[in-house]
Amino acid sequence: MIKRIVLIVLDSVGVGELPDARDFGDEGSNTLANTAKAVGGLYLPNLKKLGLGNIIPIDGVAPEKEPTGCYGKSAEISRGKDTTTGHWEMMGIISKDPFPTYPNGFPSQVIDAFEKAIGRRVLGNTVASGTEIIKKYGLEHMKTGMPIVYTSADSVFQIAAHEDVIPVEELYRICQIARNLLTGKHAVGRVIARPFIGTSPENFKRTDRRKDFSLSPPHKTVLDMAKEKGLEVLGIGKIKDIFNAQGLTDSIHTANNEEGMREIVYHARRNFEGILFANLGDFDTLYGHRNNAIGYKNALEAFDRSVPEIIESINPDDLLIITADHGCDPTTESTDHSREYTPILAYSKDNSFTGGKNLGIRKTFADIGATISELLRLGRLPVGESFAGEIFMRGDNSNEK
């Protein structure tokens, strides 16, 4: 009987363009395969053993003859390619309308209302990389105290401020003001506080005190269902931000992938029933958005090295699922997310688990949520098709044992 799900999202590790990628300007994107090709191959022996190379051709990661895990890939049916829509869909919410984006910056009605509410003018109001915009406006911000507002191809309203100019708690306060203002047609997915430090453009550096102010999911997710049943629902990384804490019983903030992997292992070794839901974001933030294929390779190989310890830490009544939320191909001209399939690797030590199964192409990320719901006996999701019966010898997941 499965009592706990360990769900790890490798943020942006897509495995090839979706059929509608053209609509998003993402033809040819394949984050994992293109990265492997660009760097002369990847060394991922532990993910290979689980079946990663059986999902798509990947330089350096050959198909496994007898994978220990089950493998497949999943399509996204929500209209978007961002963090929020990807994670929400996994947990049972299909976003029919994309969150608003602002390729030309925010309209005057938004900026004017925000400036009036916080009593300060702002700098920027443009689409920009988070590291580049603080280089461009950081000194002026330090002289004037005006916060730096910017966005990206994602549905985000980001506010950067030097920690010595606008203290972090004050930055959080004005971000909450922005969140309260951005409703209706301007209801962006996330408002993000981006504190930084340093004395000049050459050494400005963003700190790990980033904070996201997200929309709450519009209705119950798998996380809510688990919490209502009295199970523990732990978010690691930015899971709390993505779901606005809804459905979680606890959360752990992490500064980077390394911390995230340590927290996964530590909490997997604890004795609890429920869901451990982790996001490892460095793939996306540090390497995908910065078109750094070498950095992406190194991050993938670092995660692969952690896989044996993660597997050692899980219990016989756990199911481990490794997936992603979208793509962010570091080899394309774009620095934005890409509309891609995402990988699914599933593994359990349960005696009824049948490794080596090809799960095929899942129609929606919500198949993951449907699987979790079935295994933890949470009730049926209105969307998604469980693959529990495909990976365990009995569809009831050996609950009769």
LUMMI-753973 format. One record per residue (C-alpha): residue number from 1; residue in three letters; z negated, x negated, y negated. Coordinates in nm, 3 decimals. Layout:
N
votor:vonu:Z:X:Y
NUM:ALA:Z:X:Y $
...
# end
This chain:
401
votor:vonu:Z:X:Y
1:MET:0.000:0.000:0.000 $
2:ILE:0.109:-0.149:-0.330 $
3:LYS:-0.174:-0.135:-0.580 $
4:ARG:-0.041:-0.355:-0.858 $
5:ILE:0.287:-0.438:-1.029 $
6:VAL:0.344:-0.777:-1.192 $
7:LEU:0.645:-0.723:-1.420 $
8:ILE:0.781:-1.027:-1.605 $
9:VAL:1.051:-0.990:-1.869 $
10:LEU:1.249:-1.307:-1.941 $
11:ASP:1.342:-1.205:-2.293 $
12:SER:1.723:-1.215:-2.340 $
13:VAL:1.818:-1.362:-2.000 $
14:GLY:2.124:-1.141:-1.953 $
15:VAL:2.370:-1.175:-1.664 $
16:GLY:2.703:-1.063:-1.806 $
17:GLU:2.866:-0.820:-2.044 $
18:LEU:2.828:-0.448:-1.991 $
19:PRO:3.143:-0.233:-1.976 $
20:ASP:3.084:-0.121:-2.336 $
21:ALA:3.018:-0.475:-2.469 $
22:ARG:3.331:-0.449:-2.684 $
23:ASP:3.166:-0.173:-2.887 $
24:PHE:2.889:-0.418:-2.976 $
25:GLY:3.110:-0.720:-3.041 $
26:ASP:2.984:-0.892:-2.726 $
27:GLU:3.289:-0.940:-2.508 $
28:GLY:3.256:-1.255:-2.299 $
29:SER:2.879:-1.278:-2.329 $
30:ASN:2.693:-1.392:-2.020 $
31:THR:2.369:-1.558:-2.123 $
32:LEU:2.272:-1.705:-1.788 $
33:ALA:2.614:-1.808:-1.654 $
34:ASN:2.751:-1.935:-1.986 $
35:THR:2.436:-2.138:-2.051 $
36:ALA:2.464:-2.294:-1.705 $
37:LYS:2.828:-2.383:-1.764 $
38:ALA:2.758:-2.528:-2.109 $
39:VAL:2.482:-2.762:-1.985 $
40:GLY:2.647:-2.876:-1.663 $
41:GLY:2.444:-2.652:-1.434 $
42:LEU:2.089:-2.526:-1.401 $
43:TYR:1.820:-2.644:-1.160 $
44:LEU:1.631:-2.330:-1.059 $
45:PRO:1.535:-2.382:-0.693 $
46:ASN:1.254:-2.125:-0.689 $
47:LEU:1.450:-1.847:-0.854 $
48:LYS:1.741:-1.942:-0.628 $
49:LYS:1.517:-1.886:-0.325 $
50:LEU:1.432:-1.538:-0.453 $
51:GLY:1.803:-1.458:-0.483 $
52:LEU:1.902:-1.530:-0.844 $
53:GLY:2.228:-1.699:-0.740 $
54:ASN:2.318:-1.394:-0.533 $
55:ILE:2.337:-1.174:-0.844 $
56:ILE:2.622:-1.356:-1.023 $
57:PRO:2.786:-1.700:-0.995 $
58:ILE:2.570:-1.955:-1.179 $
59:ASP:2.655:-2.325:-1.200 $
60:GLY:2.386:-2.513:-1.011 $
61:VAL:2.234:-2.201:-0.853 $
62:ALA:2.421:-2.124:-0.532 $
63:PRO:2.374:-1.798:-0.343 $
64:GLU:2.088:-1.809:-0.093 $
65:LYS:2.176:-1.726:0.267 $
66:GLU:1.836:-1.569:0.334 $
67:PRO:1.668:-1.491:-0.001 $
68:THR:1.298:-1.418:0.011 $
69:GLY:1.335:-1.159:-0.263 $
70:CYS:1.553:-0.857:-0.326 $
71:TYR:1.809:-0.893:-0.602 $
72:GLY:2.044:-0.694:-0.822 $
73:LYS:2.133:-0.626:-1.181 $
74:SER:2.077:-0.336:-1.415 $
75:ALA:2.279:-0.162:-1.685 $
76:GLU:2.133:-0.031:-2.008 $
77:ILE:2.225:0.324:-2.102 $
78:SER:2.033:0.339:-2.430 $
79:ARG:2.248:0.286:-2.736 $
80:GLY:2.125:-0.053:-2.836 $
81:LYS:2.070:-0.412:-2.734 $
82:ASP:1.732:-0.488:-2.880 $
83:THR:1.386:-0.562:-2.752 $
84:THR:1.242:-0.219:-2.816 $
85:THR:1.518:-0.013:-2.655 $
86:GLY:1.527:-0.247:-2.355 $
87:HIS:1.155:-0.235:-2.283 $
88:TRP:1.128:0.136:-2.359 $
89:GLU:1.413:0.214:-2.118 $
90:MET:1.239:0.016:-1.843 $
91:MET:0.938:0.241:-1.888 $
92:GLY:1.134:0.567:-1.891 $
93:ILE:1.261:0.630:-2.245 $
94:ILE:1.634:0.651:-2.306 $
95:SER:1.719:0.596:-2.673 $
96:LYS:2.029:0.807:-2.736 $
97:ASP:2.057:0.702:-3.099 $
98:PRO:2.039:0.337:-3.199 $
99:PHE:1.772:0.222:-3.439 $
100:PRO:1.915:0.162:-3.790 $
101:THR:2.041:-0.185:-3.880 $
102:TYR:2.122:-0.331:-4.219 $
103:PRO:2.406:-0.588:-4.213 $
104:ASN:2.415:-0.588:-4.594 $
105:GLY:2.040:-0.585:-4.654 $
106:PHE:1.823:-0.283:-4.726 $
107:PRO:1.933:-0.020:-4.980 $
108:SER:1.768:-0.011:-5.320 $
109:GLN:1.579:0.309:-5.238 $
110:VAL:1.397:0.123:-4.957 $
111:ILE:1.329:-0.197:-5.153 $
112:ASP:1.231:-0.013:-5.473 $
113:ALA:0.981:0.204:-5.285 $
114:PHE:0.838:-0.098:-5.104 $
115:GLU:0.801:-0.304:-5.423 $
116:LYS:0.629:-0.014:-5.598 $
117:ALA:0.391:0.038:-5.306 $
118:ILE:0.281:-0.326:-5.282 $
119:GLY:0.290:-0.402:-5.656 $
120:ARG:0.517:-0.705:-5.615 $
121:ARG:0.886:-0.776:-5.632 $
122:VAL:1.050:-0.932:-5.326 $
123:LEU:1.289:-1.217:-5.256 $
124:GLY:1.582:-1.226:-5.017 $
125:ASN:1.673:-0.881:-4.887 $
126:THR:1.949:-1.022:-4.672 $
127:VAL:2.046:-1.090:-4.312 $
128:ALA:1.919:-1.434:-4.219 $
129:SER:1.766:-1.663:-3.961 $
130:GLY:1.389:-1.673:-3.994 $
131:THR:1.382:-2.051:-4.020 $
132:GLU:1.668:-2.072:-4.270 $
133:ILE:1.537:-1.806:-4.505 $
134:ILE:1.204:-1.980:-4.557 $
135:LYS:1.392:-2.302:-4.633 $
136:LYS:1.598:-2.116:-4.892 $
137:TYR:1.327:-1.907:-5.059 $
138:GLY:1.001:-2.077:-4.956 $
139:LEU:0.945:-2.276:-5.274 $
140:GLU:1.029:-1.983:-5.502 $
141:HIS:0.794:-1.767:-5.297 $
142:MET:0.515:-2.021:-5.342 $
143:LYS:0.570:-2.027:-5.718 $
144:THR:0.596:-1.652:-5.769 $
145:GLY:0.396:-1.495:-5.486 $
146:MET:0.691:-1.270:-5.409 $
147:PRO:0.720:-1.198:-5.035 $
148:ILE:1.048:-1.277:-4.859 $
149:VAL:1.217:-0.975:-4.703 $
150:TYR:1.501:-1.015:-4.455 $
151:THR:1.658:-0.859:-4.149 $
152:SER:1.892:-0.949:-3.864 $
153:ALA:2.140:-0.772:-3.640 $
154:ASP:1.834:-0.610:-3.482 $
155:SER:1.656:-0.310:-3.627 $
156:VAL:1.387:-0.509:-3.806 $
157:PHE:1.227:-0.533:-4.151 $
158:GLN:1.079:-0.882:-4.161 $
159:ILE:0.841:-1.015:-4.424 $
160:ALA:0.780:-1.389:-4.452 $
161:ALA:0.493:-1.531:-4.655 $
162:HIS:0.314:-1.866:-4.681 $
163:GLU:-0.039:-1.837:-4.546 $
164:ASP:-0.182:-2.006:-4.858 $
165:VAL:0.007:-1.772:-5.094 $
166:ILE:-0.032:-1.438:-4.920 $
167:PRO:-0.319:-1.457:-4.670 $
168:VAL:-0.229:-1.333:-4.325 $
169:GLU:-0.447:-1.022:-4.343 $
170:GLU:-0.281:-0.927:-4.672 $
171:LEU:0.061:-0.987:-4.515 $
172:TYR:-0.038:-0.753:-4.233 $
173:ARG:-0.146:-0.493:-4.488 $
174:ILE:0.186:-0.494:-4.671 $
175:CYS:0.369:-0.483:-4.339 $
176:GLN:0.175:-0.168:-4.255 $
177:ILE:0.283:-0.026:-4.590 $
178:ALA:0.644:-0.101:-4.501 $
179:ARG:0.595:0.061:-4.159 $
180:ASN:0.461:0.376:-4.324 $
181:LEU:0.760:0.389:-4.561 $
182:LEU:1.031:0.325:-4.304 $
183:THR:1.067:0.668:-4.149 $
184:GLY:1.348:0.915:-4.091 $
185:LYS:1.691:0.756:-4.118 $
186:HIS:1.527:0.425:-4.209 $
187:ALA:1.290:0.419:-3.910 $
188:VAL:1.356:0.061:-3.800 $
189:GLY:1.234:-0.043:-3.457 $
190:ARG:0.992:-0.304:-3.588 $
191:VAL:0.839:-0.437:-3.908 $
192:ILE:0.748:-0.800:-3.844 $
193:ALA:0.499:-1.020:-4.030 $
194:ARG:0.628:-1.379:-4.036 $
195:PRO:0.360:-1.614:-4.177 $
196:PHE:0.451:-1.977:-4.233 $
197:ILE:0.293:-2.302:-4.352 $
198:GLY:0.412:-2.631:-4.504 $
199:THR:0.472:-2.787:-4.842 $
200:SER:0.851:-2.818:-4.864 $
201:PRO:1.170:-2.683:-4.704 $
202:GLU:1.172:-2.988:-4.479 $
203:ASN:0.839:-2.905:-4.317 $
204:PHE:0.804:-2.529:-4.353 $
205:LYS:0.701:-2.394:-4.012 $
206:ARG:0.639:-2.043:-3.887 $
207:THR:0.295:-1.995:-3.731 $
208:ASP:0.194:-1.806:-3.418 $
209:ARG:0.024:-1.535:-3.625 $
210:ARG:0.337:-1.324:-3.623 $
211:LYS:0.260:-0.955:-3.583 $
212:ASP:0.493:-0.665:-3.506 $
213:PHE:0.444:-0.313:-3.638 $
214:SER:0.650:-0.098:-3.406 $
215:LEU:0.736:0.265:-3.375 $
216:SER:0.534:0.442:-3.110 $
217:PRO:0.733:0.562:-2.809 $
218:PRO:0.838:0.926:-2.870 $
219:HIS:0.688:1.047:-2.543 $
220:LYS:0.494:0.928:-2.240 $
221:THR:0.600:0.614:-2.059 $
222:VAL:0.508:0.475:-1.718 $
223:LEU:0.235:0.282:-1.898 $
224:ASP:0.076:0.605:-2.026 $
225:MET:0.098:0.756:-1.679 $
226:ALA:-0.080:0.457:-1.526 $
227:LYS:-0.349:0.453:-1.794 $
228:GLU:-0.413:0.825:-1.753 $
229:LYS:-0.465:0.767:-1.381 $
230:GLY:-0.740:0.518:-1.461 $
231:LEU:-0.542:0.207:-1.376 $
232:GLU:-0.552:-0.112:-1.579 $
233:VAL:-0.241:-0.172:-1.790 $
234:LEU:-0.235:-0.524:-1.933 $
235:GLY:0.029:-0.640:-2.179 $
236:ILE:0.093:-1.014:-2.215 $
237:GLY:0.296:-1.154:-2.504 $
238:LYS:0.454:-0.900:-2.738 $
239:ILE:0.423:-0.599:-2.507 $
240:LYS:0.151:-0.454:-2.732 $
241:ASP:0.382:-0.483:-3.033 $
242:ILE:0.681:-0.327:-2.855 $
243:PHE:0.484:-0.018:-2.748 $
244:ASN:0.255:-0.009:-3.052 $
245:ALA:-0.033:-0.049:-2.802 $
246:GLN:0.048:0.292:-2.650 $
247:GLY:-0.031:0.308:-2.280 $
248:LEU:-0.215:-0.026:-2.267 $
249:THR:-0.577:-0.080:-2.170 $
250:ASP:-0.575:-0.442:-2.288 $
251:SER:-0.339:-0.703:-2.430 $
252:ILE:-0.320:-1.079:-2.458 $
253:HIS:-0.139:-1.244:-2.749 $
254:THR:0.048:-1.561:-2.659 $
255:ALA:0.207:-1.825:-2.881 $
256:ASN:0.482:-1.935:-2.642 $
257:ASN:0.618:-1.917:-2.288 $
258:GLU:0.375:-2.179:-2.162 $
259:GLU:0.076:-1.972:-2.270 $
260:GLY:0.240:-1.661:-2.129 $
261:MET:0.289:-1.818:-1.788 $
262:ARG:-0.071:-1.937:-1.781 $
263:GLU:-0.196:-1.589:-1.868 $
264:ILE:0.021:-1.430:-1.599 $
265:VAL:-0.128:-1.657:-1.334 $
266:TYR:-0.484:-1.618:-1.463 $
267:HIS:-0.474:-1.239:-1.473 $
268:ALA:-0.280:-1.204:-1.147 $
269:ARG:-0.571:-1.379:-0.982 $
270:ARG:-0.815:-1.120:-1.114 $
271:ASN:-0.904:-0.826:-0.895 $
272:PHE:-0.763:-0.512:-1.057 $
273:GLU:-0.522:-0.230:-0.982 $
274:GLY:-0.242:-0.126:-1.214 $
275:ILE:0.029:-0.304:-1.411 $
276:LEU:0.052:-0.655:-1.551 $
277:PHE:0.346:-0.641:-1.795 $
278:ALA:0.449:-0.972:-1.957 $
279:ASN:0.719:-1.075:-2.201 $
280:LEU:0.823:-1.441:-2.227 $
281:GLY:0.999:-1.457:-2.560 $
282:ASP:1.094:-1.822:-2.620 $
283:PHE:1.430:-1.784:-2.445 $
284:ASP:1.532:-1.539:-2.715 $
285:THR:1.346:-1.650:-3.026 $
286:LEU:1.372:-2.027:-2.998 $
287:TYR:1.699:-2.077:-2.811 $
288:GLY:1.924:-1.771:-2.790 $
289:HIS:1.911:-1.684:-3.158 $
290:ARG:1.953:-2.051:-3.250 $
291:ASN:2.250:-2.113:-3.018 $
292:ASN:2.055:-2.386:-2.843 $
293:ALA:2.190:-2.397:-2.488 $
294:ILE:1.997:-2.713:-2.396 $
295:GLY:1.671:-2.556:-2.511 $
296:TYR:1.757:-2.242:-2.315 $
297:LYS:1.818:-2.452:-2.004 $
298:ASN:1.487:-2.632:-2.044 $
299:ALA:1.299:-2.303:-2.089 $
300:LEU:1.459:-2.154:-1.777 $
301:GLU:1.374:-2.460:-1.571 $
302:ALA:1.016:-2.458:-1.703 $
303:PHE:0.979:-2.097:-1.594 $
304:ASP:1.127:-2.179:-1.255 $
305:ARG:0.862:-2.448:-1.206 $
306:SER:0.594:-2.183:-1.265 $
307:VAL:0.733:-1.942:-1.004 $
308:PRO:0.549:-2.093:-0.702 $
309:GLU:0.215:-2.066:-0.881 $
310:ILE:0.291:-1.709:-0.988 $
311:ILE:0.378:-1.619:-0.629 $
312:GLU:0.065:-1.792:-0.500 $
313:SER:-0.145:-1.593:-0.747 $
314:ILE:-0.027:-1.245:-0.645 $
315:ASN:-0.193:-1.039:-0.374 $
316:PRO:-0.040:-0.892:-0.057 $
317:ASP:-0.056:-0.549:-0.220 $
318:ASP:0.134:-0.660:-0.533 $
319:LEU:0.501:-0.621:-0.621 $
320:LEU:0.647:-0.891:-0.847 $
321:ILE:0.952:-0.792:-1.054 $
322:ILE:1.138:-1.040:-1.275 $
323:THR:1.394:-0.897:-1.516 $
324:ALA:1.516:-0.910:-1.879 $
325:ASP:1.561:-0.670:-2.171 $
326:HIS:1.906:-0.768:-2.310 $
327:GLY:2.114:-1.083:-2.355 $
328:CYS:2.129:-1.346:-2.630 $
329:ASP:2.405:-1.585:-2.526 $
330:PRO:2.346:-1.924:-2.694 $
331:THR:2.704:-2.035:-2.627 $
332:THR:2.884:-1.771:-2.834 $
333:GLU:2.948:-1.783:-3.208 $
334:SER:2.706:-1.496:-3.261 $
335:THR:2.335:-1.562:-3.295 $
336:ASP:2.249:-1.201:-3.220 $
337:HIS:2.147:-1.018:-2.903 $
338:SER:2.429:-0.940:-2.662 $
339:ARG:2.497:-0.622:-2.468 $
340:GLU:2.454:-0.739:-2.108 $
341:TYR:2.339:-0.648:-1.762 $
342:THR:1.993:-0.779:-1.679 $
343:PRO:1.880:-0.939:-1.352 $
344:ILE:1.636:-0.783:-1.108 $
345:LEU:1.439:-0.997:-0.865 $
346:ALA:1.169:-0.827:-0.658 $
347:TYR:0.920:-0.991:-0.422 $
348:SER:0.609:-0.887:-0.232 $
349:LYS:0.383:-1.034:0.036 $
350:ASP:0.332:-0.686:0.181 $
351:ASN:0.420:-0.672:0.552 $
352:SER:0.661:-0.386:0.490 $
353:PHE:0.860:-0.573:0.226 $
354:THR:1.217:-0.651:0.337 $
355:GLY:1.349:-0.952:0.147 $
356:GLY:1.716:-1.026:0.113 $
357:LYS:1.826:-0.676:0.012 $
358:ASN:2.104:-0.643:-0.244 $
359:LEU:1.994:-0.373:-0.487 $
360:GLY:2.342:-0.359:-0.636 $
361:ILE:2.408:-0.248:-0.991 $
362:ARG:2.137:-0.013:-1.113 $
363:LYS:2.253:0.256:-1.353 $
364:THR:1.962:0.216:-1.591 $
365:PHE:1.671:-0.013:-1.668 $
366:ALA:1.458:0.296:-1.598 $
367:ASP:1.504:0.235:-1.225 $
368:ILE:1.228:-0.024:-1.268 $
369:GLY:0.995:0.235:-1.417 $
370:ALA:1.086:0.487:-1.148 $
371:THR:1.004:0.228:-0.882 $
372:ILE:0.669:0.151:-1.040 $
373:SER:0.590:0.522:-1.066 $
374:GLU:0.663:0.579:-0.700 $
375:LEU:0.469:0.279:-0.574 $
376:LEU:0.161:0.350:-0.786 $
377:ARG:0.188:0.725:-0.719 $
378:LEU:0.208:0.815:-1.087 $
379:GLY:0.449:1.106:-1.055 $
380:ARG:0.823:1.129:-1.100 $
381:LEU:1.000:0.999:-1.410 $
382:PRO:1.265:1.226:-1.564 $
383:VAL:1.506:0.930:-1.565 $
384:GLY:1.579:0.645:-1.327 $
385:GLU:1.607:0.613:-0.951 $
386:SER:1.339:0.426:-0.758 $
387:PHE:1.443:0.139:-0.533 $
388:ALA:1.106:0.133:-0.355 $
389:GLY:1.264:0.273:-0.040 $
390:GLU:1.521:-0.006:-0.041 $
391:ILE:1.273:-0.293:-0.055 $
392:PHE:1.001:-0.159:0.175 $
393:MET:1.054:-0.059:0.538 $
394:ARG:0.916:0.289:0.474 $
395:GLY:0.987:0.485:0.160 $
396:ASP:0.618:0.565:0.134 $
397:ASN:0.551:0.192:0.081 $
398:SER:0.325:0.174:0.385 $
399:ASN:0.070:0.402:0.221 $
400:GLU:-0.014:0.533:0.567 $
401:LYS:-0.162:0.196:0.670 $
# end
